[in-house]
Amino acid sequence: MEHNKTNWHRIGSLGFTLIASYGSLLYAFSLLAPEIHRTLGWRMELVFGAFSWGLLVAGLSSTPTGLLIDRFGGRFVMAAGSLICGAGLIGLSQVQALWQYYAAWTVLGVGMALVFYEAAFATINRAWTTDARSGISTVTLIAGFASTVFWPLTLKLNTMLGWRDTYLVYGVLQLVVCFPLHYLLSAPPMRASTPSHPTTSRSYSLREVVREPRFWKLACAFATNSFIFSALAVHLIPLLHKMGHSIATVVFFAAFIGPMQVTGRVGEMVFARRAAPEVVGKLTFAMLPAALAVLLFLGIEQWVVAAFCGLYGLSNGILTIVRGTVPQKLFGRENYGAITGALAGPTLMAQAAGPLVIAALVEAEISSKAVFTTLLTISLASAAFYIAAVRRQSAPKRSEGELDSN
């Protein structure tokens, strides 16, 4: 009972720090970037380019982060991440030159890898000797409120204080609140006391898993899906407006995306908790191309826009859980942090590229229908990669002399 209380205390702490980290590092930027552009006079592509660079740095840092968590647990790694994020945000609030701005986002990129979902998932996996899926589902449910909290909070702080002091406040938040919460995470159980996970025959090392074709198929599935979601996070409203819908209508329906993400996570916990995670993944990966297809062919209707935003939000919400649970099912829990870190690298890089690629298409005056056709094609490829990755659930080839666990 005491162990369960400790685990749920850990989930509450991680849920709060994920809200604070995603809110201050990701969601705040979409509101503060125009202010940075206006006050410092840099071209908008340079302002957003530093943010994309930060995501690339996070992708490059994700595998070493997973290795550290596998070795030492999440307590010290995520606590260090809070210190780095705090320093980066405070530095960002003081920049005057472009090189300082890019240096701040380089620091923040390292920090993101240490405090975002993959680090939290690896921490949960190491701490929960059984049923880590429940912990992952719960923490994503809590963290799903990041945009709900930080968009209005950032708007209020920016109005009152300006973008510099807003980032200063968020830096202090990382140092004063998130750092202690991470540092006070209890130590994980010893490796020797961890029972074998019943859903997989053995655990892979990172060296073994990168030789597995299904690892790369899964990486491609997550990366292409992330490309679409990051692109639409920035460009959905102007693209739908170009299709003939008023800005007010689009914003109204887009406001449902966040709540639908949370709804999807609640639905996964309530209705799909007994389903295999790879089956849940198939449904999730099918939602996005279905939503894009309906939008592409019937997008002139307002109810179709509403349906798209609903499916888009559901898919995005559940996908976060799938990213945490499917790798454990396929590759085991022993080196989970390193493996999910390796998977996160291409995902974060694709997330950085998505808005830039679609911006280039829009700048070239490509129609909204052509852009959505491109995204639909990518979503179908993403679903195909995922199905190929999870198609065979039999144990992979074993090294010579390894005994069958059955």
C-alpha positions in Angstrom: 0.0 0.0 0.0 2.8 2.4 0.9 4.5 1.6 -2.4 1.3 2.5 -4.3 1.0 5.8 -2.4 4.5 6.6 -3.3 3.8 5.9 -7.0 0.7 8.0 -7.1 2.6 10.9 -5.3 5.2 10.5 -8.1 2.5 10.7 -10.7 1.0 13.9 -9.2 4.4 15.6 -9.1 5.3 14.6 -12.7 1.9 15.7 -13.9 2.4 19.2 -12.5 5.9 19.5 -13.8 4.8 18.4 -17.3 2.1 21.0 -17.3 4.6 23.7 -16.2 7.3 22.5 -18.7 5.1 22.1 -21.8 3.3 25.3 -20.9 6.4 27.5 -20.5 8.6 25.9 -23.1 6.1 25.1 -26.0 2.7 26.7 -25.6 3.9 30.1 -24.4 6.1 30.5 -27.4 3.2 30.6 -29.9 1.9 33.7 -28.1 5.2 35.4 -27.3 7.0 34.9 -30.6 5.1 37.8 -32.3 6.2 40.0 -29.4 9.8 38.9 -29.7 9.6 39.7 -33.5 8.1 43.1 -32.8 10.4 44.3 -30.0 13.7 42.9 -31.4 13.0 43.4 -35.1 14.2 40.0 -36.2 12.5 38.3 -39.2 9.8 35.9 -38.1 11.6 32.9 -39.7 14.6 33.6 -37.5 12.4 33.8 -34.4 10.7 30.5 -35.2 13.9 29.0 -36.5 15.5 29.2 -33.0 12.5 27.4 -31.6 12.8 24.6 -34.2 16.6 24.5 -33.5 15.7 23.9 -29.8 13.5 21.0 -30.8 16.3 19.5 -32.9 18.7 19.8 -29.9 16.1 18.0 -27.8 15.9 15.2 -30.3 19.7 14.8 -30.3 19.7 14.8 -26.5 16.8 12.3 -26.0 18.8 9.1 -26.3 21.5 10.1 -23.8 18.7 11.2 -21.5 17.1 7.8 -21.7 20.4 6.1 -21.0 20.9 8.2 -17.9 17.4 7.5 -16.6 17.9 3.8 -17.1 21.1 3.9 -15.1 20.3 6.4 -12.4 16.5 6.9 -12.4 14.6 10.0 -13.2 15.0 11.9 -9.9 18.4 13.5 -10.6 18.0 13.6 -14.4 14.7 15.5 -14.3 15.9 17.7 -11.5 18.9 18.7 -13.6 16.5 19.3 -16.4 14.5 21.8 -14.3 17.8 23.7 -13.5 18.7 23.8 -17.2 15.3 24.9 -18.2 15.2 27.6 -15.5 18.6 28.9 -16.6 17.5 28.8 -20.3 14.3 30.7 -19.7 15.9 33.3 -17.6 18.6 33.7 -20.2 15.9 33.9 -22.9 14.3 36.8 -21.0 17.6 38.8 -21.2 18.6 38.3 -24.8 19.6 41.3 -26.9 21.5 39.7 -29.8 20.5 37.0 -32.2 23.3 34.7 -31.2 22.2 35.0 -27.5 18.7 34.1 -28.6 19.9 30.9 -30.4 22.2 30.1 -27.5 19.2 30.3 -25.1 17.2 27.9 -27.2 20.1 25.5 -27.4 20.2 25.3 -23.6 16.4 24.9 -23.6 16.6 22.1 -26.1 18.8 20.1 -23.8 16.4 20.9 -20.9 13.3 19.8 -22.9 14.8 16.3 -23.4 15.3 16.0 -19.6 11.8 17.1 -18.6 9.3 16.2 -21.4 7.1 13.1 -21.8 9.8 10.6 -22.7 11.8 11.4 -19.6 8.7 11.1 -17.5 7.6 7.9 -19.1 11.1 6.4 -18.5 10.9 7.5 -14.9 7.5 5.8 -14.4 8.6 2.7 -16.2 11.6 2.3 -13.8 9.6 3.1 -10.7 6.5 1.0 -11.4 7.4 -2.6 -11.3 3.9 -3.6 -12.6 1.2 -1.8 -14.6 3.4 1.2 -15.7 0.7 1.7 -18.3 -1.7 3.1 -15.7 0.9 5.6 -14.6 1.7 6.7 -18.1 -2.1 7.1 -18.9 -2.7 9.1 -15.7 0.3 11.4 -16.1 -0.7 12.2 -19.7 -4.2 12.9 -18.6 -3.0 15.5 -16.1 -0.5 17.0 -18.5 -3.2 17.4 -21.1 -4.2 20.6 -19.3 -1.0 22.4 -20.2 -2.4 24.4 -23.0 -5.6 25.1 -21.0 -3.6 26.6 -18.2 -0.7 28.3 -20.0 -2.3 29.9 -23.0 -4.5 32.2 -20.8 -1.8 32.5 -18.2 0.8 33.6 -20.8 -1.7 36.0 -22.4 -2.3 37.6 -19.0 1.3 37.8 -18.0 2.4 39.2 -21.4 -0.3 41.9 -21.1 0.8 42.8 -17.6 4.6 42.3 -17.7 5.7 41.8 -21.4 7.4 38.8 -22.9 10.7 39.2 -21.1 9.3 39.2 -17.6 6.9 36.4 -18.6 9.8 34.2 -19.5 11.6 35.3 -16.3 8.6 34.2 -14.2 8.6 30.9 -16.0 12.3 30.4 -15.4 11.8 31.0 -11.7 8.9 28.6 -11.8 11.2 25.9 -13.0 13.8 26.6 -10.3 11.5 27.2 -7.4 8.7 24.7 -8.0 9.7 22.1 -10.7 13.2 21.5 -9.4 12.1 20.5 -5.8 9.3 18.3 -7.1 11.7 16.4 -9.3 14.4 16.3 -6.7 11.9 14.9 -4.1 10.9 12.0 -6.4 11.5 8.9 -4.4 14.3 6.6 -5.5 13.2 3.8 -7.8 13.4 0.1 -6.7 16.6 -1.8 -7.2 16.9 -3.6 -10.6 17.2 -7.0 -8.9 13.8 -6.7 -7.3 12.0 -5.9 -10.6 9.9 -8.8 -11.8 9.9 -9.9 -15.4 7.4 -8.0 -17.5 4.6 -10.4 -18.5 4.0 -8.9 -21.9 7.3 -9.5 -23.5 9.7 -12.4 -23.6 12.8 -10.4 -23.0 14.2 -6.9 -22.9 16.3 -5.5 -25.7 19.4 -3.5 -25.4 19.7 -0.3 -27.4 22.3 -1.9 -29.6 20.0 -4.8 -30.4 16.9 -2.7 -30.9 18.5 -0.4 -33.5 19.1 -3.5 -35.7 15.4 -4.4 -35.6 13.4 -3.2 -38.7 10.3 -2.8 -36.6 12.1 -0.3 -34.4 12.7 1.9 -37.4 9.2 1.4 -38.7 7.9 2.5 -35.3 10.2 5.5 -35.3 9.0 6.5 -38.8 5.3 6.1 -37.7 5.8 8.4 -34.7 7.9 10.9 -36.6 5.6 11.3 -39.5 2.6 11.6 -37.2 4.4 14.2 -35.1 5.2 16.1 -38.3 1.5 16.4 -39.1 0.4 17.4 -35.6 3.1 20.1 -35.2 2.3 21.5 -38.7 -1.4 21.7 -37.9 -0.7 23.2 -34.5 0.7 26.3 -36.3 -1.2 26.3 -39.6 -4.6 24.8 -39.0 -6.5 28.1 -38.5 -5.1 29.9 -41.5 -5.5 26.8 -43.7 -9.2 26.4 -42.8 -9.7 30.1 -43.2 -8.4 29.9 -46.8 -11.0 27.1 -47.4 -13.7 29.7 -46.8 -14.5 29.5 -43.1 -14.4 32.6 -40.9 -11.7 33.0 -38.4 -14.2 33.2 -35.6 -15.7 29.8 -36.7 -12.4 28.1 -37.0 -11.1 29.4 -33.6 -14.4 28.3 -32.0 -14.0 24.7 -33.3 -10.3 24.6 -32.8 -10.9 25.4 -29.1 -12.3 21.9 -28.7 -9.0 20.2 -29.7 -7.5 20.5 -26.2 -10.6 19.1 -24.4 -10.8 16.3 -26.9 -7.2 15.3 -26.2 -8.1 14.9 -22.6 -11.3 13.1 -23.5 -9.3 10.6 -25.6 -7.0 10.0 -22.7 -9.9 9.4 -20.3 -11.5 7.1 -22.9 -8.2 5.1 -23.1 -8.1 4.7 -19.4 -11.7 3.7 -19.0 -12.5 1.7 -22.1 -9.2 0.5 -23.4 -7.3 -0.4 -20.3 -7.7 -4.1 -21.0 -6.9 -3.8 -24.7 -3.4 -4.5 -25.9 -1.5 -1.2 -26.4 -0.7 -2.0 -30.0 -4.4 -2.4 -30.8 -5.1 0.9 -29.3 -2.4 2.3 -31.5 -4.0 1.0 -34.6 -7.2 2.8 -33.8 -5.3 6.0 -33.0 -3.2 5.9 -36.2 -6.4 5.3 -38.2 -8.2 8.4 -36.8 -6.0 11.0 -38.4 -6.1 10.0 -42.1 -9.9 9.5 -41.6 -10.3 13.0 -40.3 -8.1 14.5 -43.0 -9.9 12.6 -45.7 -13.3 13.9 -44.5 -11.9 17.4 -44.2 -10.4 17.3 -47.7 -13.5 16.2 -49.5 -16.2 17.8 -47.4 -14.4 20.6 -45.7 -16.7 23.3 -46.9 -19.3 22.2 -44.3 -18.9 23.6 -40.8 -19.9 20.3 -39.2 -17.0 18.7 -41.0 -14.6 21.2 -39.5 -16.0 20.4 -36.0 -15.7 16.6 -36.7 -12.2 17.0 -37.8 -11.1 19.0 -34.7 -12.7 16.3 -32.6 -11.0 13.4 -34.2 -7.7 15.3 -34.5 -7.8 16.0 -30.7 -8.8 12.4 -29.8 -6.0 11.0 -31.9 -3.3 13.4 -30.6 -4.4 12.7 -27.0 -4.3 8.9 -27.2 -1.1 8.9 -29.3 0.9 10.3 -26.4 -0.1 7.2 -24.4 0.7 4.9 -27.3 4.2 6.5 -27.5 4.7 5.5 -23.9 3.2 2.0 -23.9 3.9 0.3 -27.2 7.7 0.5 -27.0 7.6 -1.3 -23.7 5.3 -4.0 -25.2 7.6 -4.6 -28.2 11.0 -4.2 -26.7 10.7 -4.8 -22.9 11.3 -2.5 -19.9 14.9 -3.1 -18.9 16.3 -0.4 -21.3 13.1 1.4 -21.9 14.5 4.9 -21.3 17.3 4.5 -23.9 14.9 3.0 -26.4 12.1 5.6 -26.0 14.8 8.3 -26.1 16.0 6.9 -29.5 12.5 6.9 -30.7 11.9 10.5 -29.5 14.9 11.8 -31.5 13.3 11.5 -35.0 9.9 12.5 -33.5 11.2 15.8 -32.2 13.1 16.5 -35.4 10.0 15.9 -37.4 8.1 18.1 -35.0 10.6 20.9 -35.6 10.3 20.5 -39.4 6.5 20.3 -39.7 5.7 24.0 -39.3 8.6 25.1 -41.5 7.7 22.7 -44.4 4.1 23.7 -44.4 5.0 27.4 -44.1 7.1 27.0 -47.3 4.1 25.4 -49.1 1.9 28.2 -48.0 4.5 30.8 -49.0 4.6 29.2 -52.4 0.8 29.9 -52.6 -0.1 26.2 -52.6 -3.9 25.8 -52.0 -5.3 24.6 -48.7 -6.6 21.4 -50.4 -3.2 20.6 -51.8 -1.6 21.1 -48.4 -4.3 18.8 -46.8 -3.7 16.3 -49.6 0.0 16.2 -48.7 -0.8 15.8 -45.0 -3.3 13.0 -45.8 -0.6 11.1 -47.8 1.8 11.5 -45.0 -0.8 10.2 -42.5 -1.5 7.1 -44.5 2.2 6.4 -44.7 2.4 6.9 -40.9 -0.4 4.4 -40.3 1.3 1.9 -42.7 4.6 2.2 -40.8 2.8 1.6 -37.5 0.9 -1.5 -38.7 4.1 -2.9 -40.1 5.9 -2.3 -36.8 3.4 -4.1 -34.7 2.2 -6.8 -37.2 4.2 -9.7 -35.7 4.1 -10.0 -32.0 6.2 -13.2 -31.8 9.5 -12.8 -30.0 12.4 -11.7 -32.3 15.3 -13.8 -33.2 17.4 -14.7 -30.1 21.1 -14.9 -29.8 22.6 -18.3 -29.9 22.3 -20.2 -26.6 19.5 -18.1 -25.3 16.7 -20.1 -23.7 13.1 -19.8 -24.6 11.2 -18.2 -21.7 8.4 -20.6 -22.3 
